[in-house]
């Protein structure tokens, strides 16, 4: 056999071996996966694995993604291609971990196809791209009994919620009933009441009343059976979890009902606020000097739970202050009461807050721990227990959200100061502290009653014919004392936040092409608290993984250092430009006044004007040169990384070649030496 034929056969055999190895690796190596991402975003959490382990019936997952339409769409749609690959890879992990109980089908719904009709029938969001093409990106989970659960659209801003959303579909698809969530609020959290006079007037004028808050409409209603609980209720029942938002001037009977609800084993989340920005009333020019209360509190209940929120006192932290304009016509300034909380500001040991990255709070109050001394009233129906009569039940208070160690409390004389705040003055008067300021607590244990003696209420007299002596047209009302439980029979849980605005649309959501979208972890914080109180430990361990942001830390540090080094020089040039502009305006004004005078004087003014314009141009050119220097280090880093990337692969190949060459040389010499000895 000639050398040429042997070479050809050898090449063919090598190609067969390579392609066979690739095929074997693709089929047998699918289970051999390594997640090298820092936060292991392609690895299912223990909560998901627990949910999948409880599956007793197969579930079909149909992932709809208009891949063909996306290739023809604008950049903002094509951006979803990478996100789609991530979602698909995650669903493939569900299939692998569930051992076939989850079956995945990927569908590209083409125009006028049965698949597009199925997507529309399932309720997936449809975004028209052209007259024919439409964009879909959603998921349908279906059990063998026909139960369907849907993710209508995978929004990129819910990147950190993807695993939770998928696991929630699986968990709820095999669960018959939703948890019942009651919302009590003095704000229109559930949207404008259509029976309200102002709402009816708006409808008559063709205007739409205010919709429900995003936290309710987008994230609570799809997952819970949400109902309104009145602020003047006498009894709270038929809800699994109670969300109290901005309890403003609640009557005593409502506070007593809330107290008894918790003592009966109910779980509650309380959002109080010393100054709720969302409670800003319509400004009346004739009443600008009228002080209007925007605070809420449950002082009596909080004190029983071992907490207090001082009035007109707020949490501040210079390092967390966010720049924002207080009004439309005002430039952005750092506001000491507008805090952007970082990962170090949350309790890493609590499932409610672990791994949250970004939470914003606006004029949040301060929660302090206080001693509780609750005395049980004597009960004639039970034997006396002298040793426990004066002992208050032990409660555990766990801080959830706080400032950094340099945070501190700051005060205002009255709420009127915050109607038109001065950010610069508040920032300059703030004094750094030495320990964190707490803004949220989880309170657990056996709760005592805040009303151990009960409350007095007015009720109709026993005799229905009895009339009020002061008004014969009204029935006679008598005072009656109502009593209830004085202590919970079992351990309970309450979460208290000293801010209401953090779950509002202004802080937790943003408007975009696709509607309201989640911003940061504000909504995740509330959802975590609800899930934790609902007792769903599997789901809470999934969602609390937080955002997956990858900031350019080195680049940011280079830019900050460059700005610091050139700040004085830039300020000086800007001051010169401002002075030249004022001089130019003065010359123009004088030229207008001297129009009727000698032509020589006019020529002099024009000459001076040109000189000033040249000075402005030179200063602006100098400013651009300084800005270019600021970018120099960043550009240098980019060029370095580009060179490293270009040289990395050839360098590795060259290194391997050198090592192999040296090894062969050593082996050859070793062979020659042995051959010569022989």
C-alpha positions in Angstrom: 0.0 0.0 0.0 1.5 3.3 -1.0 2.2 6.1 1.4 -0.5 8.4 -0.2 -3.2 5.8 0.3 -2.2 5.2 3.9 -2.3 9.0 4.5 -5.8 9.3 3.0 -7.1 6.3 5.0 -5.5 7.7 8.2 -7.2 11.1 7.6 -10.5 9.4 7.0 -10.2 7.3 10.2 -9.2 10.4 12.2 -12.3 12.2 10.9 -14.5 9.2 11.8 -13.1 9.1 15.3 -13.5 12.8 15.8 -17.2 12.8 14.6 -17.9 9.7 16.7 -16.4 11.3 19.8 -18.5 14.4 19.3 -21.6 12.3 18.8 -20.9 10.2 21.9 -20.1 13.4 24.0 -23.4 15.0 22.9 -25.4 11.9 23.9 -23.6 10.6 26.9 -22.2 13.8 28.2 -25.4 15.7 28.6 -25.6 14.9 32.2 -22.0 15.9 32.8 -22.5 19.7 33.1 -20.4 22.3 35.0 -22.0 25.7 35.9 -19.0 28.1 36.0 -21.1 31.2 36.5 -20.4 33.1 39.7 -24.0 32.9 41.0 -24.6 29.5 39.5 -27.6 30.8 37.4 -27.9 27.6 35.4 -28.0 25.4 38.6 -31.5 24.7 40.0 -31.9 25.7 43.7 -32.8 23.2 46.4 -36.3 24.6 46.5 -36.9 23.8 42.9 -35.5 20.3 43.3 -37.8 19.8 46.3 -40.8 20.8 44.2 -39.8 18.6 41.3 -39.3 15.7 43.7 -42.9 16.0 44.8 -44.3 15.6 41.3 -46.7 12.7 41.0 -47.8 13.4 37.5 -46.1 14.4 34.2 -46.2 18.1 33.2 -45.7 19.4 29.7 -43.8 22.7 29.3 -44.4 24.5 26.0 -42.0 27.3 25.5 -43.2 29.7 22.8 -40.5 31.9 21.2 -40.9 33.6 17.8 -37.3 33.0 16.8 -38.0 33.6 13.1 -39.9 36.9 13.7 -37.2 38.0 16.2 -34.5 37.8 13.4 -36.6 40.3 11.3 -37.4 42.6 14.2 -35.6 45.8 15.5 -32.7 45.5 17.9 -34.9 45.8 21.0 -36.6 42.5 20.0 -33.4 40.7 18.7 -32.0 41.4 22.2 -34.3 38.6 23.5 -32.4 35.9 21.6 -29.8 35.5 24.3 -32.4 35.7 27.0 -34.4 32.9 25.2 -31.3 30.7 25.2 -31.0 31.2 29.0 -34.6 30.3 29.6 -34.4 27.3 27.3 -31.2 26.0 29.1 -32.9 26.4 32.5 -36.0 24.5 31.3 -33.7 21.7 30.1 -32.3 21.5 33.6 -35.9 21.0 34.9 -36.3 18.1 32.4 -33.1 16.5 33.6 -33.7 16.9 37.4 -37.3 15.8 37.2 -36.2 12.5 35.5 -38.7 13.0 32.7 -41.7 14.2 34.8 -41.3 17.6 33.0 -41.5 17.4 29.2 -40.2 20.3 27.2 -41.5 21.4 23.8 -40.0 24.5 22.1 -42.4 26.2 19.6 -41.8 28.9 17.1 -45.4 30.3 16.4 -45.5 31.4 12.8 -48.2 33.7 11.4 -51.6 32.1 10.9 -50.3 28.7 12.2 -52.1 26.4 14.7 -49.2 27.2 17.1 -49.9 30.9 17.0 -53.6 30.2 17.7 -52.6 28.0 20.6 -50.4 30.8 22.0 -53.2 33.4 21.7 -55.7 31.0 23.3 -53.3 30.4 26.2 -53.2 34.1 26.8 -49.6 34.8 25.9 -48.6 38.4 25.2 -48.5 39.3 21.5 -46.4 42.2 20.2 -46.9 43.0 16.5 -43.7 43.5 14.5 -45.2 43.9 11.1 -48.6 43.4 9.4 -48.0 39.6 9.6 -45.2 38.9 12.0 -45.8 38.9 15.8 -43.4 38.4 18.7 -44.2 35.8 21.4 -42.0 34.8 24.4 -44.0 32.9 27.0 -44.5 29.6 28.7 -47.4 27.2 29.2 -47.4 24.5 31.8 -50.1 21.8 31.4 -50.8 18.8 33.6 -52.2 15.6 32.3 -55.6 16.6 33.8 -55.7 19.8 31.6 -54.7 22.4 34.3 -52.8 25.2 32.6 -50.5 27.8 34.2 -49.0 30.5 32.1 -46.0 33.0 32.0 -47.5 35.4 29.5 -44.2 37.1 28.7 -40.6 36.7 29.9 -39.6 40.2 30.7 -35.8 40.7 30.9 -36.3 42.8 34.1 -37.5 39.6 35.7 -34.3 37.7 34.9 -33.7 37.0 38.6 -37.3 35.7 38.9 -37.2 33.2 36.0 -36.6 30.1 38.1 -39.2 31.2 40.6 -41.8 31.9 37.9 -41.3 28.5 36.3 -41.3 26.6 39.7 -44.4 28.6 40.7 -46.2 27.3 37.7 -45.3 23.7 38.5 -46.1 24.1 42.2 -49.5 25.8 41.6 -50.4 23.5 38.7 -50.6 20.6 41.1 -52.2 22.6 43.9 -55.9 23.2 43.8 -56.3 26.4 45.9 -54.6 29.8 46.0 -53.6 31.5 49.2 -56.1 34.2 50.2 -54.4 37.6 50.6 -56.2 40.5 52.2 -55.1 44.1 51.6 -56.1 46.9 54.1 -55.0 50.4 53.1 -55.9 54.0 53.3 -54.3 54.5 49.8 -55.9 53.3 46.5 -53.6 50.3 46.3 -56.3 48.2 44.7 -57.1 50.9 42.2 -59.7 53.6 42.3 -63.1 52.6 43.7 -65.6 52.8 40.8 -68.3 53.6 43.3 -66.4 56.7 44.4 -67.8 60.0 43.3 -64.5 61.3 41.9 -64.0 58.0 40.0 -67.5 58.3 38.4 -66.8 61.9 37.4 -63.6 60.9 35.7 -65.3 58.1 33.8 -68.0 60.6 32.7 -65.3 62.9 31.4 -63.7 60.1 29.4 -60.8 59.6 31.9 -59.6 56.4 33.3 -59.5 56.1 37.1 -56.2 55.2 38.7 -55.4 51.5 38.2 -54.2 49.1 40.9 -50.6 49.4 42.0 -48.1 47.3 40.0 -47.3 45.1 43.0 -51.0 44.1 43.2 -51.9 43.9 39.5 -48.7 42.3 38.2 -47.4 40.1 41.0 -50.0 39.5 43.7 -53.2 38.8 41.7 -51.6 36.1 39.5 -50.4 34.2 42.5 -53.0 34.9 45.2 -56.7 35.3 45.7 -56.6 39.1 46.5 -59.4 40.8 48.4 -60.0 44.2 50.0 -60.2 44.4 53.7 -62.0 47.6 54.9 -60.2 50.1 57.2 -63.3 50.1 59.5 -63.7 46.4 59.8 -64.9 44.8 63.0 -63.5 41.3 62.3 -60.9 40.0 60.0 -61.3 36.4 58.8 -61.2 34.3 55.6 -57.7 35.5 54.7 -54.4 33.6 55.1 -52.2 36.6 55.0 -53.0 40.3 55.7 -51.1 43.2 54.0 -51.7 46.5 55.8 -50.4 49.4 53.8 -50.3 52.9 55.3 -52.7 52.4 58.3 -53.7 56.0 58.8 -55.9 56.9 61.7 -57.4 53.4 62.0 -60.3 53.3 64.4 -59.8 51.4 67.7 -62.2 48.7 66.6 -60.1 48.0 63.5 -56.9 47.9 65.5 -58.6 45.4 67.9 -59.7 43.3 64.9 -56.1 43.3 63.6 -54.8 42.3 67.1 -57.3 39.4 67.4 -56.5 38.3 63.8 -52.8 37.9 64.7 -53.6 36.2 68.0 -55.8 33.6 66.2 -52.8 32.6 64.1 -53.1 35.0 61.2 -49.9 36.3 59.5 -49.5 40.0 58.7 -47.2 42.4 56.9 -47.4 46.0 58.2 -46.1 48.9 56.1 -46.2 52.1 58.2 -44.5 55.4 57.3 -43.7 58.7 59.1 -44.1 60.5 55.8 -45.7 58.7 52.9 -44.8 60.4 49.6 -47.6 58.5 47.9 -50.1 60.1 50.3 -49.4 63.6 48.8 -52.8 65.2 48.4 -53.7 67.4 45.4 -52.0 70.7 45.9 -54.5 73.6 46.3 -52.9 77.0 45.7 -55.2 78.5 48.3 -54.1 76.0 50.9 -50.4 75.8 50.3 -49.6 76.9 53.9 -51.9 74.2 55.4 -50.0 71.4 57.0 -51.4 68.0 55.9 -50.6 64.8 57.7 -49.0 62.1 55.6 -47.9 59.8 58.4 -49.3 56.4 59.4 -48.7 54.3 62.5 -49.9 51.5 64.7 -48.1 52.7 67.8 -50.1 50.6 70.3 -49.6 47.3 68.4 -46.0 48.0 67.6 -45.2 48.7 71.3 -46.8 45.4 72.2 -44.5 43.7 69.7 -41.5 45.5 71.2 -41.0 48.1 68.5 -41.5 51.9 68.1 -41.4 54.3 65.2 -40.7 57.9 66.4 -42.7 60.6 64.7 -41.0 62.9 62.1 -37.8 60.8 62.4 -36.2 59.2 59.4 -33.3 56.8 58.5 -30.4 58.4 56.7 -27.1 57.4 55.3 -24.8 59.6 53.3 -23.2 56.7 51.4 -26.6 55.4 50.3 -28.3 58.7 49.3 -29.6 58.8 45.7 -29.7 61.8 43.4 -33.2 62.7 42.4 -35.1 65.9 41.5 -37.7 66.8 44.1 -39.8 68.6 41.6 -39.9 68.7 37.8 -38.1 72.0 37.5 -35.4 71.2 40.0 -32.1 69.7 39.1 -31.2 66.3 40.6 -29.5 66.4 44.1 -28.6 63.8 46.6 -31.5 63.3 49.0 -30.6 62.0 52.5 -34.0 60.4 52.8 -33.9 58.6 49.4 -31.8 55.6 50.1 -30.5 53.0 47.6 -29.8 50.0 49.9 -27.0 47.6 48.9 -26.4 43.9 49.7 -24.7 44.9 53.0 -28.0 46.6 54.1 -30.0 43.4 54.3 -30.0 40.4 56.7 -28.2 37.6 54.9 -29.4 35.1 57.5 -33.1 35.6 56.7 -34.8 34.0 53.8 -36.8 37.2 53.3 -33.8 39.3 52.4 -30.9 37.0 51.5 -29.1 37.8 48.2 -31.2 40.9 47.5 -29.0 43.5 45.8 -30.9 46.8 45.3 -33.8 48.1 47.4 -34.8 51.8 47.3 -36.7 53.5 50.2 -38.0 57.0 50.4 -38.2 58.8 53.7 -38.3 55.6 55.6 -38.9 55.7 59.4 -36.7 54.3 62.2 -37.7 51.2 64.0 -36.3 50.9 67.5 -36.6 47.9 69.9 -38.3 48.7 73.2 -39.0 46.8 76.3 -42.5 45.2 76.5 -44.5 44.8 79.8 -47.8 43.3 79.1 -49.9 42.3 82.1 -52.6 39.7 81.7 -56.0 40.5 83.0 -57.5 38.2 85.6 -59.8 35.5 84.1 -62.4 34.2 86.4 -63.0 31.1 84.3 -59.4 29.9 84.6 -57.3 29.1 87.7 -54.9 31.7 88.8 -51.3 31.4 87.8 -49.4 33.9 89.9 -46.0 33.0 88.5 -47.0 33.9 84.9 -49.6 36.6 85.5 -47.0 39.4 85.0 -44.8 37.7 82.5 -45.0 39.0 78.9 -44.7 36.4 76.2 -41.2 36.2 74.6 -41.0 37.6 71.1 -38.1 37.3 68.7 -37.3 40.5 66.7 -35.1 40.0 63.7 -33.8 43.0 61.8 -34.3 42.6 58.0 -33.4 45.9 56.4 -31.0 48.5 57.7 -28.5 51.3 56.7 -24.8 50.8 56.8 -22.7 51.3 60.0 -22.5 55.1 59.2 -26.3 55.5 59.1 -28.1 57.7 61.6 -31.6 59.0 62.4 -32.5 62.6 61.4 -35.5 64.6 62.3 -37.7 67.5 61.1 -39.7 69.9 63.3 -42.9 69.1 61.5 -44.2 67.3 58.4 -44.6 70.7 56.7 -40.8 70.8 56.1 -41.1 67.8 53.8 -43.9 69.2 51.7 -41.2 71.3 50.0 -37.9 69.8 51.1 -34.5 71.3 50.6 -32.1 68.4 49.8 -28.9 70.5 50.1 -29.9 71.7 53.6 -30.9 68.3 54.8 -27.7 66.7 53.4 -25.5 69.4 55.1 -27.2 69.1 58.4 -27.0 65.3 58.5 -24.6 63.8 61.1 -23.0 60.4 60.4 -23.7 57.7 63.0 -21.8 54.7 64.3 -24.3 51.9 63.9 -27.0 50.7 61.4 -30.5 52.1 61.6 -33.2 49.4 61.2 -36.1 49.9 58.8 -37.8 46.5 58.8 -38.3 43.7 61.3 -39.6 40.1 61.4 -41.3 39.5 64.8 -42.0 35.9 65.7 -43.3 34.2 68.8 -46.4 33.9 70.9 -48.0 37.4 70.6 -49.7 39.0 73.6 -52.8 41.2 73.0 -52.5 45.0 72.8 -56.0 45.1 74.2 -56.0 42.7 77.2 -59.0 44.5 78.7 -60.9 44.6 75.4 -62.4 47.7 73.9 -65.6 49.7 74.4 -67.9 50.0 71.3 -71.3 51.6 70.8 -74.1 49.2 69.9 -77.8 49.4 69.7 -79.8 48.9 72.9 -81.5 45.6 73.5 -84.9 47.3 73.3 -85.3 48.2 69.6 -87.9 50.8 70.5 -85.6 52.7 72.7 -84.7 56.2 71.3 -81.8 58.5 71.8 -82.9 61.2 74.3 -81.1 63.9 72.3 -82.6 62.8 69.0 -85.9 60.9 69.0 -85.3 59.8 65.4 -82.2 57.8 66.3 -82.2 54.5 68.1 -80.6 54.4 71.6 -77.0 53.5 71.5 -75.2 52.0 74.6 -71.6 51.3 75.3 -70.5 47.7 75.4 -67.1 46.2 76.3 -65.9 43.5 73.8 -63.1 41.2 74.9 -61.1 38.6 73.0 -58.0 36.5 73.3 -55.3 37.9 75.6 -52.5 35.8 74.1 -51.9 33.7 71.0 -52.3 29.9 71.5 -49.3 29.3 69.2 -46.4 31.1 67.7 -47.1 33.6 65.0 -45.2 36.0 62.7 -45.5 39.6 61.6 -43.2 41.6 59.3 -43.0 45.4 59.9 -41.7 47.9 57.3 -41.2 51.6 58.2 -41.8 52.7 54.6 -44.8 52.5 52.2 -43.3 54.1 49.1 -40.9 51.3 48.5 -43.7 49.1 47.0 -45.2 52.0 45.0 -45.0 52.2 41.2 -42.6 55.2 41.4 -39.9 53.1 43.2 -40.6 49.5 42.4 -41.6 49.7 38.7 -40.8 51.6 35.5 -42.7 52.2 32.3 -41.3 50.7 29.1 -42.3 49.5 25.6 -43.7 46.4 27.2 -45.6 48.2 30.0 -44.7 48.3 33.7 -41.5 46.4 34.5 -39.8 45.6 37.8 -37.0 47.8 38.9 -34.5 46.5 41.5 -35.6 44.2 44.4 -38.3 46.3 46.0 -41.2 44.1 44.9 -39.0 41.0 45.6 -38.6 42.1 49.2 -42.4 42.2 49.7 -43.0 39.0 47.8 -40.4 37.3 49.9 -42.0 38.4 53.1 -45.4 37.2 51.8 -44.1 33.8 50.8 -42.2 33.4 54.0 -45.4 34.1 56.1 -47.3 31.8 53.8 -44.9 29.0 54.8 -43.7 28.2 51.3 -40.0 27.6 52.1 -39.4 25.9 48.7 -40.4 29.0 46.7 -38.7 31.5 48.9 -35.4 29.7 48.5 -35.7 30.2 44.7 -36.7 33.8 44.4 -34.3 35.1 47.0 -31.4 34.6 44.7 -31.6 38.2 43.7 -30.5 40.1 40.6 -27.7 39.0 38.3 -26.0 42.3 37.5 -22.4 42.3 36.5 -21.1 45.9 37.0 -17.8 46.9 35.4 -16.1 47.6 38.8 -12.6 48.3 37.5 -13.9 50.6 34.8 -16.1 52.4 37.3 -13.1 52.9 39.7 -10.9 54.2 36.8 -13.6 56.7 35.8 -14.2 57.9 39.4 -10.5 58.4 40.0 -10.2 60.3 36.7 -13.1 62.5 37.7 -11.6 63.2 41.1 -8.2 64.2 39.6 -9.8 66.6 37.1 -12.7 67.9 39.2 -11.0 71.2 40.2 -9.7 71.9 36.7 -13.1 71.3 35.2 -14.8 73.5 37.8 -12.3 76.3 37.0 -12.9 76.1 33.2 -16.7 76.0 33.7 -16.5 79.1 35.8 -14.5 80.8 33.1 -17.0 79.8 30.4 -19.8 81.1 32.6 -17.9 84.4 33.1 -17.3 84.7 29.3 -21.0 84.0 28.6 -22.1 86.8 31.0 -19.6 89.2 29.4 -21.0 88.2 26.0 -24.6 88.9 27.1 -23.5 92.3 28.4 -21.9 93.2 25.1 -25.0 92.1 23.2 -27.2 94.2 25.4 -24.9 97.3 25.0 -24.9 96.8 21.2 -28.7 96.9 21.2 -28.6 100.2 23.1 -26.0 101.8 20.9 -27.6 101.0 17.5 -28.3 104.7 16.7 -24.8 105.9 17.7 -21.5 106.0 15.8 -20.6 103.2 13.5 -17.1 103.1 15.1 -18.6 102.3 18.5 -20.6 99.5 16.9 -17.5 98.1 15.2 -15.7 98.1 18.6 -18.5 96.1 20.2 -18.5 93.6 17.4 -14.8 93.2 17.7 -15.0 92.6 21.5 -17.9 90.1 20.9 -15.7 88.1 18.6 -12.8 88.1 21.1 -15.1 86.8 23.8 -16.5 84.1 21.5 -13.0 83.0 20.7 -12.2 82.8 24.4 -15.3 80.6 25.0 -14.4 78.4 22.1 -10.8 78.0 23.5 -12.2 77.2 27.0 -14.6 74.6 25.6 -11.7 73.0 23.5 -9.7 72.8 26.7 -12.6 71.2 28.5 -12.9 68.6 25.7 -9.2 67.8 26.1 -9.6 67.1 29.8 -12.6 64.9 29.1 -10.5 63.0 26.6 -7.9 62.4 29.2 -10.5 61.0 31.5 -11.4 58.4 28.9 -7.8 57.6 28.1 -7.3 55.1 31.0 -10.6 53.4 30.2 -9.7 53.1 26.5 -6.3 51.8 27.4 -7.9 49.1 29.5 -10.2 48.2 26.5 -7.2 47.9 24.2 -5.3 45.8 26.7 -8.2 43.4 27.0 -8.6 43.3 23.2 -4.9 42.4 22.8 -5.2 39.7 25.5 -8.2 38.2 23.8 -6.5 38.2 20.5 -3.2 36.8 21.8 -4.7 34.3 24.3 -5.5 31.4 21.9 -2.4 31.7 19.7 -0.3 32.0 22.9 -1.8 28.9 24.4 -1.3 26.9 21.2 2.3 28.2 21.0 2.9 27.2 24.6 1.5 23.7 24.0 3.7 23.4 20.8 6.8 24.4 22.8 6.1 22.0 25.6 5.4 19.2 23.1 8.6 20.0 21.2 10.7 20.0 24.3 9.1 16.7 25.5 9.8 15.1 22.1 13.4 16.4 22.1 13.9 14.9 25.5 12.3 11.6 24.5 14.5 11.5 21.3 17.7 12.0 23.2 16.7 9.4 25.7 16.0 6.9 22.9 19.3 7.7 21.1 21.3 7.3 24.4 19.7 4.0 25.1 20.2 2.9 21.5 23.9 3.8 21.6 24.3 1.9 24.9 22.8 -1.1 23.3 
